[in-house]
Amino acid sequence: MSAEPRSTLTVTITVNDDETTETVPARTLLSEYLRDYRYLTGTHRGCETAKCGACTVLLDGDAVKSCNVLAAQADGHAVTTVEGLAGDDLSPVQSAFWETHGLQCGYCTPGMVMSATALLRANPDPTDDEIRSALAGNLCRCTGYTKIVESVHEAADRRREAADE
């Protein structure tokens, strides 16, 4: 006979450079943890089946859909949410989305921004096809993606300019 699974567990997760420890139900999703325990509502709940990408965050720098990750799996790891990208000013990706109209209703935008951020960290000069591939797991019902791809190119330009300064 196997032991009964624990109904709660204690996790220590560094979210946006702030390490905290919480006791949560064992089946708590990372998206729930971020919204309900850390009050970071930029991580949107969309489909809750890992199909829409609205909940995308960076887990140790990699884009993941937080509705498909348990908080327990993030224990001991670093998570960056859309709120964690900006300091006093918007990040280059956030400001590029804003200024080039890569958003409309805004529901998918945090996930798009997080996926674009991960892409640009790995590939500072992506092609249209590489951008579309990196964003393939993020669904938008409003924009038709053209402005989103333009926004990622603009963000790439800004990041390169900032690196040259």
NORTA-V58631 format. One record per residue. N is the residue number from 0. OMEGA is omega as a letter, one per 20 degrees, with the letter a starting at -180 (none if undefined). Layout:
N_OMEGA ; N_OMEGA
//
This chain:
0_a ; 1_r ; 2_r ; 3_r ; 4_r ; 5_a ; 6_r ; 7_r ; 8_a ; 9_r ; 10_r ; 11_a ; 12_r ; 13_a ; 14_a ; 15_r ; 16_r ; 17_a ; 18_r ; 19_r ; 20_a ; 21_r ; 22_a ; 23_r ; 24_a ; 25_a ; 26_a ; 27_r ; 28_r ; 29_r ; 30_r ; 31_r ; 32_a ; 33_a ; 34_a ; 35_a ; 36_a ; 37_r ; 38_r ; 39_a ; 40_r ; 41_r ; 42_a ; 43_r ; 44_r ; 45_a ; 46_a ; 47_r ; 48_r ; 49_a ; 50_a ; 51_r ; 52_a ; 53_a ; 54_a ; 55_r ; 56_r ; 57_r ; 58_a ; 59_r ; 60_a ; 61_r ; 62_r ; 63_r ; 64_a ; 65_r ; 66_a ; 67_a ; 68_r ; 69_r ; 70_r ; 71_r ; 72_r ; 73_r ; 74_r ; 75_a ; 76_r ; 77_r ; 78_r ; 79_r ; 80_r ; 81_r ; 82_a ; 83_r ; 84_a ; 85_r ; 86_r ; 87_r ; 88_r ; 89_r ; 90_r ; 91_r ; 92_r ; 93_a ; 94_r ; 95_r ; 96_a ; 97_a ; 98_r ; 99_r ; 100_r ; 101_r ; 102_r ; 103_a ; 104_r ; 105_a ; 106_a ; 107_a ; 108_r ; 109_r ; 110_r ; 111_a ; 112_a ; 113_r ; 114_r ; 115_r ; 116_r ; 117_r ; 118_a ; 119_r ; 120_a ; 121_a ; 122_a ; 123_a ; 124_a ; 125_r ; 126_r ; 127_a ; 128_r ; 129_r ; 130_a ; 131_r ; 132_a ; 133_a ; 134_a ; 135_r ; 136_r ; 137_a ; 138_r ; 139_r ; 140_a ; 141_a ; 142_a ; 143_r ; 144_a ; 145_a ; 146_r ; 147_r ; 148_r ; 149_r ; 150_r ; 151_r ; 152_r ; 153_r ; 154_r ; 155_r ; 156_a ; 157_r ; 158_r ; 159_r ; 160_r ; 161_r ; 162_r ; 163_a ; 164_none
//
